[in-house]
Amino acid sequence: MQTIDFSPFYRSTVGFDRLFSRLDSVSGQEAKTYPPYNIERVAEDAYRISIAVAGFSNGDIAIETRENNLTVKGAKGPEGDKAREFLHRGIAERAFELRFQLADYVEVTGATLENGLLHLELKREVPESKKPRQIAINGASNTIEDKSVN
């Protein structure tokens, strides 16, 4: 039997979690990426992406949203390594680019960098015109009578 790995779709989307939770339970495999990150649901329509960006400062990271795509880029300037001599280098600090596909009406509401983690706050706000609503049926009540021929 052939298995399909849905983890790349699950890792790069926000707001489709119900569908991908079901699909992910079938595959159960997760690919490694740099830098590591978490996607969590903090409320019914609120999400947080936490990215481990040790060694990066605010000026080294760019966050961009365009249509339903979120891109996070990080790059260190070459001037930082010239003044330092490493005996052991365990913190990569290499350039990265992460892309996430956002569901409809999911927007980035804020970003904070603390303790080596970049936190992106996302919220789904469905416009009133797109929310389900009840439609009242107006008019006289008509009944259908059974007219059977005996």
N, CA, C and O atoms as a GROMACS GRO file, in nm:
protein
  600
    1MET      N    1   0.085  -0.119   0.000
    1MET     CA    2   0.000   0.000   0.000
    1MET      C    3   0.089   0.124   0.000
    1MET      O    4   0.189   0.129   0.072
    2GLN      N    5   0.053   0.221  -0.079
    2GLN     CA    6   0.130   0.343  -0.092
    2GLN      C    7   0.083   0.445   0.012
    2GLN      O    8  -0.037   0.462   0.034
    3THR      N    9   0.180   0.515   0.076
    3THR     CA   10   0.144   0.621   0.170
    3THR      C   11   0.185   0.754   0.112
    3THR      O   12   0.284   0.764   0.040
    4ILE      N   13   0.109   0.856   0.144
    4ILE     CA   14   0.136   0.991   0.097
    4ILE      C   15   0.175   1.075   0.218
    4ILE      O   16   0.106   1.074   0.320
    5ASP      N   17   0.284   1.148   0.207
    5ASP     CA   18   0.332   1.232   0.315
    5ASP      C   19   0.269   1.370   0.304
    5ASP      O   20   0.305   1.448   0.216
    6PHE      N   21   0.175   1.401   0.394
    6PHE     CA   22   0.108   1.531   0.394
    6PHE      C   23   0.179   1.632   0.482
    6PHE      O   24   0.136   1.747   0.488
    7SER      N   25   0.286   1.593   0.552
    7SER     CA   26   0.350   1.683   0.646
    7SER      C   27   0.401   1.812   0.583
    7SER      O   28   0.396   1.915   0.651
    8PRO      N   29   0.450   1.815   0.458
    8PRO     CA   30   0.490   1.945   0.402
    8PRO      C   31   0.374   2.043   0.393
    8PRO      O   32   0.393   2.164   0.411
    9PHE      N   33   0.254   1.994   0.365
    9PHE     CA   34   0.138   2.082   0.359
    9PHE      C   35   0.098   2.127   0.498
    9PHE      O   36   0.060   2.242   0.518
   10TYR      N   37   0.105   2.037   0.595
   10TYR     CA   38   0.067   2.069   0.732
   10TYR      C   39   0.162   2.171   0.792
   10TYR      O   40   0.120   2.260   0.866
   11ARG      N   41   0.291   2.158   0.762
   11ARG     CA   42   0.391   2.248   0.819
   11ARG      C   43   0.379   2.389   0.766
   11ARG      O   44   0.415   2.484   0.836
   12SER      N   45   0.329   2.406   0.645
   12SER     CA   46   0.334   2.538   0.584
   12SER      C   47   0.197   2.603   0.568
   12SER      O   48   0.182   2.696   0.488
   13THR      N   49   0.097   2.556   0.641
   13THR     CA   50  -0.035   2.617   0.633
   13THR      C   51  -0.083   2.652   0.773
   13THR      O   52  -0.048   2.586   0.870
   14VAL      N   53  -0.162   2.755   0.781
   14VAL     CA   54  -0.221   2.796   0.907
   14VAL      C   55  -0.369   2.818   0.883
   14VAL      O   56  -0.407   2.890   0.791
   15GLY      N   57  -0.452   2.758   0.963
   15GLY     CA   58  -0.595   2.774   0.950
   15GLY      C   59  -0.664   2.656   0.886
   15GLY      O   60  -0.787   2.649   0.885
   16PHE      N   61  -0.589   2.562   0.832
   16PHE     CA   62  -0.646   2.441   0.773
   16PHE      C   63  -0.629   2.323   0.869
   16PHE      O   64  -0.634   2.208   0.826
   17ASP      N   65  -0.610   2.351   0.997
   17ASP     CA   66  -0.564   2.249   1.091
   17ASP      C   67  -0.657   2.130   1.104
   17ASP      O   68  -0.609   2.019   1.126
   18ARG      N   69  -0.787   2.147   1.092
   18ARG     CA   70  -0.878   2.033   1.106
   18ARG      C   71  -0.856   1.931   0.996
   18ARG      O   72  -0.848   1.811   1.022
   19LEU      N   73  -0.845   1.979   0.874
   19LEU     CA   74  -0.822   1.889   0.762
   19LEU      C   75  -0.687   1.821   0.774
   19LEU      O   76  -0.678   1.699   0.760
   20PHE      N   77  -0.582   1.898   0.799
   20PHE     CA   78  -0.449   1.840   0.803
   20PHE      C   79  -0.424   1.759   0.929
   20PHE      O   80  -0.337   1.672   0.928
   21SER      N   81  -0.496   1.784   1.037
   21SER     CA   82  -0.483   1.698   1.154
   21SER      C   83  -0.527   1.557   1.119
   21SER      O   84  -0.464   1.459   1.160
   22ARG      N   85  -0.634   1.546   1.044
   22ARG     CA   86  -0.680   1.414   1.001
   22ARG      C   87  -0.584   1.350   0.904
   22ARG      O   88  -0.553   1.232   0.915
   23LEU      N   89  -0.535   1.428   0.808
   23LEU     CA   90  -0.442   1.373   0.711
   23LEU      C   91  -0.308   1.338   0.775
   23LEU      O   92  -0.245   1.239   0.738
   24ASP      N   93  -0.265   1.420   0.871
   24ASP     CA   94  -0.138   1.396   0.937
   24ASP      C   95  -0.142   1.270   1.022
   24ASP      O   96  -0.040   1.201   1.037
   25SER      N   97  -0.258   1.239   1.077
   25SER     CA   98  -0.268   1.118   1.158
   25SER      C   99  -0.249   0.994   1.072
   25SER      O  100  -0.208   0.889   1.123
   26VAL      N  101  -0.277   1.003   0.943
   26VAL     CA  102  -0.256   0.891   0.852
   26VAL      C  103  -0.108   0.873   0.825
   26VAL      O  104  -0.058   0.761   0.828
   27SER      N  105  -0.036   0.982   0.798
   27SER     CA  106   0.105   0.969   0.761
   27SER      C  107   0.195   0.961   0.884
   27SER      O  108   0.282   0.873   0.890
   28GLY      N  109   0.177   1.050   0.982
   28GLY     CA  110   0.255   1.046   1.105
   28GLY      C  111   0.402   1.080   1.089
   28GLY      O  112   0.477   1.063   1.186
   29GLN      N  113   0.447   1.126   0.974
   29GLN     CA  114   0.588   1.157   0.954
   29GLN      C  115   0.605   1.308   0.945
   29GLN      O  116   0.517   1.380   0.897
   30GLU      N  117   0.718   1.356   0.993
   30GLU     CA  118   0.745   1.499   0.990
   30GLU      C  119   0.886   1.522   0.939
   30GLU      O  120   0.981   1.461   0.988
   31ALA      N  121   0.901   1.610   0.842
   31ALA     CA  122   1.032   1.638   0.785
   31ALA      C  123   1.105   1.742   0.870
   31ALA      O  124   1.040   1.823   0.937
   32LYS      N  125   1.236   1.741   0.868
   32LYS     CA  126   1.318   1.836   0.942
   32LYS      C  127   1.335   1.963   0.859
   32LYS      O  128   1.348   1.958   0.737
   33THR      N  129   1.334   2.077   0.927
   33THR     CA  130   1.354   2.206   0.860
   33THR      C  131   1.443   2.294   0.946
   33THR      O  132   1.459   2.270   1.066
   34TYR      N  133   1.499   2.395   0.886
   34TYR     CA  134   1.578   2.494   0.958
   34TYR      C  135   1.519   2.631   0.930
   34TYR      O  136   1.489   2.661   0.814
   35PRO      N  137   1.501   2.712   1.028
   35PRO     CA  138   1.512   2.683   1.171
   35PRO      C  139   1.388   2.609   1.221
   35PRO      O  140   1.284   2.611   1.156
   36PRO      N  141   1.399   2.543   1.336
   36PRO     CA  142   1.281   2.473   1.387
   36PRO      C  143   1.173   2.572   1.428
   36PRO      O  144   1.201   2.684   1.468
   37TYR      N  145   1.048   2.527   1.417
   37TYR     CA  146   0.936   2.615   1.452
   37TYR      C  147   0.819   2.531   1.501
   37TYR      O  148   0.812   2.411   1.476
   38ASN      N  149   0.728   2.597   1.570
   38ASN     CA  150   0.602   2.537   1.617
   38ASN      C  151   0.487   2.618   1.561
   38ASN      O  152   0.496   2.739   1.544
   39ILE      N  153   0.378   2.549   1.533
   39ILE     CA  154   0.251   2.615   1.500
   39ILE      C  155   0.151   2.567   1.604
   39ILE      O  156   0.130   2.446   1.619
   40GLU      N  157   0.091   2.661   1.675
   40GLU     CA  158  -0.004   2.621   1.778
   40GLU      C  159  -0.132   2.703   1.769
   40GLU      O  160  -0.133   2.818   1.724
   41ARG      N  161  -0.240   2.641   1.814
   41ARG     CA  162  -0.367   2.712   1.823
   41ARG      C  163  -0.379   2.762   1.966
   41ARG      O  164  -0.373   2.683   2.060
   42VAL      N  165  -0.396   2.892   1.983
   42VAL     CA  166  -0.406   2.950   2.116
   42VAL      C  167  -0.550   2.982   2.154
   42VAL      O  168  -0.580   3.002   2.272
   43ALA      N  169  -0.640   2.988   2.056
   43ALA     CA  170  -0.783   3.008   2.078
   43ALA      C  171  -0.854   2.953   1.955
   43ALA      O  172  -0.790   2.904   1.862
   44GLU      N  173  -0.985   2.961   1.953
   44GLU     CA  174  -1.063   2.905   1.842
   44GLU      C  175  -1.018   2.960   1.707
   44GLU      O  176  -1.004   2.884   1.610
   45ASP      N  177  -0.996   3.090   1.698
   45ASP     CA  178  -0.956   3.151   1.572
   45ASP      C  179  -0.824   3.228   1.586
   45ASP      O  180  -0.803   3.326   1.515
   46ALA      N  181  -0.737   3.184   1.675
   46ALA     CA  182  -0.607   3.250   1.694
   46ALA      C  183  -0.496   3.145   1.694
   46ALA      O  184  -0.511   3.036   1.749
   47TYR      N  185  -0.385   3.181   1.630
   47TYR     CA  186  -0.273   3.089   1.614
   47TYR      C  187  -0.144   3.161   1.648
   47TYR      O  188  -0.138   3.284   1.647
   48ARG      N  189  -0.039   3.084   1.679
   48ARG     CA  190   0.093   3.140   1.704
   48ARG      C  191   0.195   3.051   1.635
   48ARG      O  192   0.194   2.929   1.649
   49ILE      N  193   0.285   3.115   1.560
   49ILE     CA  194   0.399   3.046   1.502
   49ILE      C  195   0.520   3.093   1.580
   49ILE      O  196   0.546   3.214   1.588
   50SER      N  197   0.595   2.999   1.638
   50SER     CA  198   0.716   3.031   1.713
   50SER      C  199   0.835   2.971   1.638
   50SER      O  200   0.839   2.851   1.613
   51ILE      N  201   0.930   3.057   1.603
   51ILE     CA  202   1.046   3.015   1.524
   51ILE      C  203   1.171   3.038   1.608
   51ILE      O  204   1.190   3.147   1.663
   52ALA      N  205   1.257   2.936   1.618
   52ALA     CA  206   1.382   2.948   1.693
   52ALA      C  207   1.484   3.022   1.606
   52ALA      O  208   1.533   2.969   1.506
   53VAL      N  209   1.515   3.144   1.645
   53VAL     CA  210   1.607   3.229   1.567
   53VAL      C  211   1.722   3.277   1.654
   53VAL      O  212   1.752   3.396   1.659
   54ALA      N  213   1.787   3.183   1.723
   54ALA     CA  214   1.899   3.218   1.811
   54ALA      C  215   2.009   3.287   1.731
   54ALA      O  216   2.047   3.240   1.624
   55GLY      N  217   2.058   3.399   1.784
   55GLY     CA  218   2.165   3.472   1.718
   55GLY      C  219   2.119   3.580   1.622
   55GLY      O  220   2.201   3.658   1.575
   56PHE      N  221   1.990   3.586   1.593
   56PHE     CA  222   1.936   3.687   1.501
   56PHE      C  223   1.874   3.801   1.582
   56PHE      O  224   1.816   3.778   1.688
   57SER      N  225   1.888   3.923   1.531
   57SER     CA  226   1.825   4.039   1.595
   57SER      C  227   1.710   4.088   1.508
   57SER      O  228   1.686   4.035   1.400
   58ASN      N  229   1.638   4.188   1.556
   58ASN     CA  230   1.523   4.242   1.482
   58ASN      C  231   1.561   4.283   1.339
   58ASN      O  232   1.485   4.259   1.246
   59GLY      N  233   1.677   4.346   1.322
   59GLY     CA  234   1.718   4.392   1.190
   59GLY      C  235   1.759   4.282   1.095
   59GLY      O  236   1.771   4.306   0.975
   60ASP      N  237   1.781   4.162   1.146
   60ASP     CA  238   1.823   4.050   1.061
   60ASP      C  239   1.705   3.972   1.004
   60ASP      O  240   1.724   3.886   0.918
   61ILE      N  241   1.583   4.002   1.049
   61ILE     CA  242   1.465   3.923   1.012
   61ILE      C  243   1.365   4.011   0.939
   61ILE      O  244   1.338   4.124   0.980
   62ALA      N  245   1.310   3.958   0.830
   62ALA     CA  246   1.206   4.028   0.754
   62ALA      C  247   1.083   3.939   0.746
   62ALA      O  248   1.093   3.820   0.716
   63ILE      N  249   0.966   3.998   0.774
   63ILE     CA  250   0.839   3.926   0.770
   63ILE      C  251   0.752   3.995   0.667
   63ILE      O  252   0.733   4.117   0.671
   64GLU      N  253   0.698   3.916   0.575
   64GLU     CA  254   0.615   3.973   0.467
   64GLU      C  255   0.492   3.886   0.445
   64GLU      O  256   0.500   3.764   0.443
   65THR      N  257   0.376   3.952   0.428
   65THR     CA  258   0.255   3.882   0.389
   65THR      C  259   0.210   3.936   0.255
   65THR      O  260   0.210   4.057   0.232
   66ARG      N  261   0.172   3.846   0.170
   66ARG     CA  262   0.120   3.884   0.038
   66ARG      C  263   0.011   3.783   0.003
   66ARG      O  264   0.036   3.663  -0.005
   67GLU      N  265  -0.110   3.834  -0.017
   67GLU     CA  266  -0.227   3.751  -0.040
   67GLU      C  267  -0.238   3.649   0.073
   67GLU      O  268  -0.250   3.690   0.188
   68ASN      N  269  -0.235   3.521   0.047
   68ASN     CA  270  -0.246   3.420   0.153
   68ASN      C  271  -0.112   3.356   0.185
   68ASN      O  272  -0.108   3.242   0.231
   69ASN      N  273  -0.002   3.427   0.161
   69ASN     CA  274   0.131   3.374   0.187
   69ASN      C  275   0.202   3.456   0.293
   69ASN      O  276   0.197   3.579   0.292
   70LEU      N  277   0.268   3.387   0.383
   70LEU     CA  278   0.350   3.449   0.486
   70LEU      C  279   0.493   3.402   0.463
   70LEU      O  280   0.519   3.282   0.455
   71THR      N  281   0.586   3.497   0.452
   71THR     CA  282   0.728   3.464   0.432
   71THR      C  283   0.809   3.527   0.544
   71THR      O  284   0.796   3.646   0.574
   72VAL      N  285   0.894   3.444   0.605
   72VAL     CA  286   0.985   3.492   0.710
   72VAL      C  287   1.126   3.463   0.660
   72VAL      O  288   1.162   3.349   0.633
   73LYS      N  289   1.208   3.570   0.649
   73LYS     CA  290   1.347   3.557   0.602
   73LYS      C  291   1.441   3.606   0.709
   73LYS      O  292   1.414   3.705   0.778
   74GLY      N  293   1.553   3.537   0.722
   74GLY     CA  294   1.655   3.579   0.816
   74GLY      C  295   1.792   3.568   0.754
   74GLY      O  296   1.824   3.468   0.689
   75ALA      N  297   1.874   3.671   0.772
   75ALA     CA  298   2.011   3.670   0.718
   75ALA      C  299   2.097   3.758   0.806
   75ALA      O  300   2.060   3.871   0.838
   76LYS      N  301   2.212   3.706   0.844
   76LYS     CA  302   2.309   3.782   0.922
   76LYS      C  303   2.403   3.855   0.827
   76LYS      O  304   2.437   3.802   0.721
   77GLY      N  305   2.443   3.974   0.864
   77GLY     CA  306   2.540   4.048   0.786
   77GLY      C  307   2.678   3.987   0.801
   77GLY      O  308   2.707   3.928   0.906
   78PRO      N  309   2.764   3.997   0.700
   78PRO     CA  310   2.898   3.936   0.708
   78PRO      C  311   2.990   4.004   0.808
   78PRO      O  312   3.092   3.946   0.846
   79GLU      N  313   2.958   4.126   0.851
   79GLU     CA  314   3.047   4.198   0.942
   79GLU      C  315   3.051   4.136   1.081
   79GLU      O  316   3.149   4.158   1.153
   80GLY      N  317   2.952   4.060   1.122
   80GLY     CA  318   2.948   4.002   1.255
   80GLY      C  319   3.052   3.894   1.277
   80GLY      O  320   3.107   3.886   1.387
   81ASP      N  321   3.082   3.812   1.178
   81ASP     CA  322   3.177   3.701   1.193
   81ASP      C  323   3.322   3.746   1.187
   81ASP      O  324   3.409   3.674   1.235
   82LYS      N  325   3.351   3.861   1.129
   82LYS     CA  326   3.490   3.907   1.115
   82LYS      C  327   3.555   3.935   1.250
   82LYS      O  328   3.674   3.911   1.269
   83ALA      N  329   3.477   3.987   1.344
   83ALA     CA  330   3.533   4.026   1.473
   83ALA      C  331   3.534   3.911   1.573
   83ALA      O  332   3.589   3.927   1.682
   84ARG      N  333   3.476   3.796   1.540
   84ARG     CA  334   3.467   3.685   1.635
   84ARG      C  335   3.549   3.566   1.586
   84ARG      O  336   3.553   3.535   1.467
   85GLU      N  337   3.613   3.502   1.681
   85GLU     CA  338   3.687   3.379   1.651
   85GLU      C  339   3.622   3.266   1.731
   85GLU      O  340   3.623   3.269   1.854
   86PHE      N  341   3.566   3.168   1.661
   86PHE     CA  342   3.495   3.059   1.726
   86PHE      C  343   3.590   2.942   1.755
   86PHE      O  344   3.666   2.901   1.667
   87LEU      N  345   3.584   2.888   1.875
   87LEU     CA  346   3.650   2.763   1.908
   87LEU      C  347   3.554   2.647   1.882
   87LEU      O  348   3.597   2.537   1.846
   88HIS      N  349   3.426   2.672   1.901
   88HIS     CA  350   3.320   2.577   1.867
   88HIS      C  351   3.200   2.658   1.823
   88HIS      O  352   3.162   2.754   1.889
   89ARG      N  353   3.140   2.620   1.712
   89ARG     CA  354   3.024   2.693   1.662
   89ARG      C  355   2.906   2.597   1.652
   89ARG      O  356   2.897   2.517   1.559
   90GLY      N  357   2.817   2.606   1.749
   90GLY     CA  358   2.700   2.520   1.753
   90GLY      C  359   2.572   2.592   1.712
   90GLY      O  360   2.472   2.526   1.680
   91ILE      N  361   2.572   2.725   1.713
   91ILE     CA  362   2.456   2.803   1.671
   91ILE      C  363   2.476   2.839   1.525
   91ILE      O  364   2.570   2.911   1.490
   92ALA      N  365   2.390   2.788   1.440
   92ALA     CA  366   2.411   2.798   1.296
   92ALA      C  367   2.413   2.941   1.244
   92ALA      O  368   2.505   2.978   1.171
   93GLU      N  369   2.315   3.021   1.278
   93GLU     CA  370   2.302   3.159   1.229
   93GLU      C  371   2.309   3.168   1.077
   93GLU      O  372   2.349   3.271   1.023
   94ARG      N  373   2.270   3.062   1.008
   94ARG     CA  374   2.273   3.068   0.862
   94ARG      C  375   2.142   3.128   0.811
   94ARG      O  376   2.040   3.128   0.880
   95ALA      N  377   2.148   3.179   0.691
   95ALA     CA  378   2.030   3.244   0.631
   95ALA      C  379   1.919   3.140   0.615
   95ALA      O  380   1.945   3.022   0.590
   96PHE      N  381   1.795   3.187   0.628
   96PHE     CA  382   1.681   3.097   0.612
   96PHE      C  383   1.565   3.172   0.548
   96PHE      O  384   1.560   3.295   0.548
   97GLU      N  385   1.473   3.094   0.496
   97GLU     CA  386   1.348   3.147   0.443
   97GLU      C  387   1.240   3.043   0.467
   97GLU      O  388   1.248   2.931   0.419
   98LEU      N  389   1.138   3.082   0.543
   98LEU     CA  390   1.024   2.995   0.570
   98LEU      C  391   0.902   3.054   0.503
   98LEU      O  392   0.879   3.175   0.507
   99ARG      N  393   0.823   2.968   0.441
   99ARG     CA  394   0.699   3.012   0.376
   99ARG      C  395   0.582   2.934   0.435
   99ARG      O  396   0.590   2.812   0.454
  100PHE      N  397   0.474   3.006   0.462
  100PHE     CA  398   0.353   2.946   0.515
  100PHE      C  399   0.236   2.988   0.428
  100PHE      O  400   0.224   3.104   0.390
  101GLN      N  401   0.150   2.894   0.397
  101GLN     CA  402   0.027   2.923   0.324
  101GLN      C  403  -0.082   2.947   0.427
  101GLN      O  404  -0.109   2.860   0.509
  102LEU      N  405  -0.143   3.064   0.425
  102LEU     CA  406  -0.246   3.100   0.522
  102LEU      C  407  -0.384   3.071   0.464
  102LEU      O  408  -0.407   3.088   0.344
  103ALA      N  409  -0.475   3.029   0.549
  103ALA     CA  410  -0.613   3.007   0.508
  103ALA      C  411  -0.679   3.143   0.483
  103ALA      O  412  -0.625   3.246   0.522
  104ASP      N  413  -0.793   3.142   0.418
  104ASP     CA  414  -0.866   3.266   0.394
  104ASP      C  415  -0.899   3.334   0.526
  104ASP      O  416  -0.936   3.269   0.624
  105TYR      N  417  -0.884   3.465   0.528
  105TYR     CA  418  -0.918   3.553   0.640
  105TYR      C  419  -0.823   3.539   0.759
  105TYR      O  420  -0.853   3.592   0.866
  106VAL      N  421  -0.710   3.469   0.744
  106VAL     CA  422  -0.610   3.463   0.850
  106VAL      C  423  -0.509   3.574   0.825
  106VAL      O  424  -0.452   3.584   0.717
  107GLU      N  425  -0.488   3.658   0.927
  107GLU     CA  426  -0.399   3.774   0.916
  107GLU      C  427  -0.296   3.770   1.028
  107GLU      O  428  -0.325   3.721   1.137
  108VAL      N  429  -0.176   3.820   1.001
  108VAL     CA  430  -0.074   3.834   1.103
  108VAL      C  431  -0.105   3.961   1.181
  108VAL      O  432  -0.114   4.070   1.124
  109THR      N  433  -0.122   3.946   1.312
  109THR     CA  434  -0.159   4.062   1.395
  109THR      C  435  -0.042   4.118   1.473
  109THR      O  436  -0.051   4.230   1.524
  110GLY      N  437   0.069   4.044   1.483
  110GLY     CA  438   0.183   4.097   1.555
  110GLY      C  439   0.300   4.000   1.553
  110GLY      O  440   0.285   3.882   1.522
  111ALA      N  441   0.418   4.054   1.587
  111ALA     CA  442   0.540   3.973   1.594
  111ALA      C  443   0.626   4.025   1.708
  111ALA      O  444   0.642   4.146   1.724
  112THR      N  445   0.681   3.932   1.786
  112THR     CA  446   0.772   3.968   1.894
  112THR      C  447   0.893   3.876   1.889
  112THR      O  448   0.883   3.759   1.850
  113LEU      N  449   1.008   3.929   1.930
  113LEU     CA  450   1.131   3.852   1.937
  113LEU      C  451   1.180   3.857   2.080
  113LEU      O  452   1.219   3.962   2.130
  114GLU      N  453   1.177   3.741   2.148
  114GLU     CA  454   1.224   3.736   2.286
  114GLU      C  455   1.284   3.599   2.316
  114GLU      O  456   1.232   3.496   2.274
  115ASN      N  457   1.394   3.601   2.388
  115ASN     CA  458   1.464   3.479   2.429
  115ASN      C  459   1.498   3.388   2.312
  115ASN      O  460   1.492   3.266   2.325
  116GLY      N  461   1.535   3.445   2.198
  116GLY     CA  462   1.574   3.365   2.083
  116GLY      C  463   1.460   3.305   2.005
  116GLY      O  464   1.483   3.225   1.914
  117LEU      N  465   1.336   3.342   2.038
  117LEU     CA  466   1.219   3.292   1.967
  117LEU      C  467   1.143   3.408   1.903
  117LEU      O  468   1.115   3.508   1.968
  118LEU      N  469   1.110   3.392   1.776
  118LEU     CA  470   1.026   3.488   1.705
  118LEU      C  471   0.884   3.435   1.711
  118LEU      O  472   0.855   3.327   1.661
  119HIS      N  473   0.795   3.512   1.773
  119HIS     CA  474   0.655   3.472   1.786
  119HIS      C  475   0.571   3.554   1.689
  119HIS      O  476   0.573   3.677   1.695
  120LEU      N  477   0.499   3.488   1.600
  120LEU     CA  478   0.407   3.553   1.508
  120LEU      C  479   0.265   3.521   1.553
  120LEU      O  480   0.229   3.404   1.564
  121GLU      N  481   0.187   3.623   1.578
  121GLU     CA  482   0.048   3.604   1.621
  121GLU      C  483  -0.042   3.617   1.499
  121GLU      O  484  -0.031   3.713   1.423
  122LEU      N  485  -0.131   3.520   1.482
  122LEU     CA  486  -0.223   3.520   1.368
  122LEU      C  487  -0.366   3.507   1.418
  122LEU      O  488  -0.391   3.445   1.521
  123LYS      N  489  -0.458   3.566   1.345
  123LYS     CA  490  -0.599   3.562   1.383
  123LYS      C  491  -0.684   3.547   1.259
  123LYS      O  492  -0.660   3.612   1.157
  124ARG      N  493  -0.784   3.461   1.269
  124ARG     CA  494  -0.880   3.447   1.159
  124ARG      C  495  -1.002   3.532   1.192
  124ARG      O  496  -1.068   3.511   1.293
  125GLU      N  497  -1.030   3.628   1.106
  125GLU     CA  498  -1.146   3.715   1.123
  125GLU      C  499  -1.230   3.707   0.996
  125GLU      O  500  -1.199   3.769   0.894
  126VAL      N  501  -1.338   3.630   1.005
  126VAL     CA  502  -1.427   3.614   0.891
  126VAL      C  503  -1.520   3.735   0.886
  126VAL      O  504  -1.582   3.768   0.987
  127PRO      N  505  -1.530   3.802   0.770
  127PRO     CA  506  -1.620   3.918   0.759
  127PRO      C  507  -1.766   3.876   0.781
  127PRO      O  508  -1.805   3.763   0.752
  128GLU      N  509  -1.844   3.968   0.831
  128GLU     CA  510  -1.985   3.940   0.857
  128GLU      C  511  -2.057   3.889   0.732
  128GLU      O  512  -2.145   3.803   0.742
  129SER      N  513  -2.019   3.941   0.616
  129SER     CA  514  -2.087   3.900   0.492
  129SER      C  515  -2.057   3.754   0.457
  129SER      O  516  -2.131   3.694   0.379
  130LYS      N  517  -1.950   3.697   0.512
  130LYS     CA  518  -1.913   3.559   0.482
  130LYS      C  519  -1.958   3.460   0.589
  130LYS      O  520  -1.949   3.339   0.569
  131LYS      N  521  -2.006   3.510   0.704
  131LYS     CA  522  -2.050   3.422   0.811
  131LYS      C  523  -2.186   3.362   0.777
  131LYS      O  524  -2.266   3.425   0.708
  132PRO      N  525  -2.213   3.240   0.824
  132PRO     CA  526  -2.344   3.180   0.798
  132PRO      C  527  -2.453   3.258   0.870
  132PRO      O  528  -2.433   3.309   0.980
  133ARG      N  529  -2.567   3.266   0.807
  133ARG     CA  530  -2.680   3.337   0.868
  133ARG      C  531  -2.809   3.265   0.834
  133ARG      O  532  -2.818   3.196   0.732
  134GLN      N  533  -2.908   3.282   0.918
  134GLN     CA  534  -3.038   3.220   0.898
  134GLN      C  535  -3.125   3.312   0.814
  134GLN      O  536  -3.128   3.433   0.835
  135ILE      N  537  -3.195   3.254   0.720
  135ILE     CA  538  -3.286   3.330   0.633
  135ILE      C  539  -3.429   3.292   0.671
  135ILE      O  540  -3.466   3.174   0.668
  136ALA      N  541  -3.508   3.392   0.706
  136ALA     CA  542  -3.648   3.367   0.741
  136ALA      C  543  -3.730   3.348   0.614
  136ALA      O  544  -3.707   3.414   0.513
  137ILE      N  545  -3.825   3.258   0.622
  137ILE     CA  546  -3.915   3.233   0.508
  137ILE      C  547  -4.044   3.307   0.535
  137ILE      O  548  -4.113   3.281   0.633
  138ASN      N  549  -4.076   3.400   0.446
  138ASN     CA  550  -4.197   3.480   0.460
  138ASN      C  551  -4.302   3.429   0.363
  138ASN      O  552  -4.269   3.371   0.259
  139GLY      N  553  -4.428   3.451   0.395
  139GLY     CA  554  -4.537   3.414   0.304
  139GLY      C  555  -4.643   3.335   0.378
  139GLY      O  556  -4.626   3.296   0.494
  140ALA      N  557  -4.753   3.314   0.309
  140ALA     CA  558  -4.863   3.239   0.367
  140ALA      C  559  -4.825   3.093   0.376
  140ALA      O  560  -4.750   3.040   0.293
  141SER      N  561  -4.878   3.028   0.477
  141SER     CA  562  -4.847   2.886   0.490
  141SER      C  563  -4.940   2.808   0.398
  141SER      O  564  -5.063   2.819   0.408
  142ASN      N  565  -4.883   2.733   0.312
  142ASN     CA  566  -4.959   2.651   0.218
  142ASN      C  567  -4.950   2.506   0.263
  142ASN      O  568  -4.843   2.457   0.300
  143THR      N  569  -5.063   2.439   0.260
  143THR     CA  570  -5.062   2.298   0.292
  143THR      C  571  -5.105   2.222   0.170
  143THR      O  572  -5.184   2.271   0.089
  144ILE      N  573  -5.054   2.105   0.156
  144ILE     CA  574  -5.088   2.019   0.042
  144ILE      C  575  -5.188   1.917   0.095
  144ILE      O  576  -5.161   1.842   0.189
  145GLU      N  577  -5.303   1.917   0.031
  145GLU     CA  578  -5.406   1.823   0.073
  145GLU      C  579  -5.398   1.698  -0.014
  145GLU      O  580  -5.365   1.705  -0.132
  146ASP      N  581  -5.428   1.586   0.048
  146ASP     CA  582  -5.426   1.460  -0.022
  146ASP      C  583  -5.560   1.440  -0.090
  146ASP      O  584  -5.662   1.420  -0.024
  147LYS      N  585  -5.560   1.446  -0.221
  147LYS     CA  586  -5.684   1.427  -0.297
  147LYS      C  587  -5.670   1.295  -0.372
  147LYS      O  588  -5.630   1.291  -0.488
  148SER      N  589  -5.705   1.191  -0.305
  148SER     CA  590  -5.696   1.061  -0.370
  148SER      C  591  -5.833   1.022  -0.424
  148SER      O  592  -5.937   1.054  -0.366
  149VAL      N  593  -5.829   0.955  -0.535
  149VAL     CA  594  -5.953   0.911  -0.599
  149VAL      C  595  -5.987   0.774  -0.544
  149VAL      O  596  -5.905   0.683  -0.544
  150ASN      N  597  -6.110   0.762  -0.495
  150ASN     CA  598  -6.156   0.633  -0.441
  150ASN      C  599  -6.229   0.556  -0.542
  150ASN      O  600  -6.276   0.446  -0.515
   0.00000   0.00000   0.00000
